[in-house]
Amino acid sequence: AQKVTQAQTEISVVEKEDVTLDCVYETRDTTYYLFWYKQPPSGELVFLIRRNSFDEQNEISGRYSWNFQKSTSSFNFTITASQVVDSAVYFCALSEADTGTASKLTFGTGTRLQVTL
Amino acid sequence: DTGVSQDPRHKITKRGQNVTFRCDPISEHNRLYWYRQTLGQGPEFLTYFQNEAQLEKSRLLSDRFSAERPKGSFSTLEIQRTEQGDSAMYLCASSTDNQPQHFGDGTRLSIL
């Protein structure tokens, strides 16, 4: 069975601070995908990134960066110089990578990020 | 590029009534998913369609729930004899093979 744990329920930072959101996962699959989604107050889940289990290279996209460590089953997300618009609930998710499967997503419980001025 | 569209955005109904939600996926996306999200939780998978075929259903999907995707385009999710515990946000997502899922705004169901 797959499981995603986001231990941080809520994080509050002041604008321009850096913040890291933690994600730990469990799976028996040898190939899988990891995801981060953002859910702003409007409710729509916005896709941020997908990583393949074979690719442990860290990725940077603007103020966002992701650290994937297979040895610790973690896929952490860092926002540099946070902004008020970053305030949202962030979900880490996991799916099988076999194209013959449903590739349904297993989500964590989310981390609510509050960025204040 | 039109995103995933869900209708209605909000539905309030009395316990015991039937409700139906609609999802229009991104054009040409062959995969369509339904998830349910309760307050403070992440979305939970309900069911999956590849084109018009419903290929997987979660055990969360009781006999009161039924989903269809008759022509492989839009999908409907019906809940019969609604119960208090059905109150949740129902999310639809679509994708092509091996691509990330894109979500709609969801339908928030409130049972009185």
Interface residues (C-beta under 8 A of the other chain):
Chain A: V4 F35 Y37 S42 G43 E44 L45 V46 F47 R50 F91 A93 T99 A102 S103 K104 L105 T106 F107 G108 T109 G110
Chain B: R31 Y33 Y35 G40 Q41 G42 P43 E44 F45 Y48 L55 E56 M89 L91 A93 S95 D97 N98 P100 Q101 H102 F103 G104 D105 G106 R108
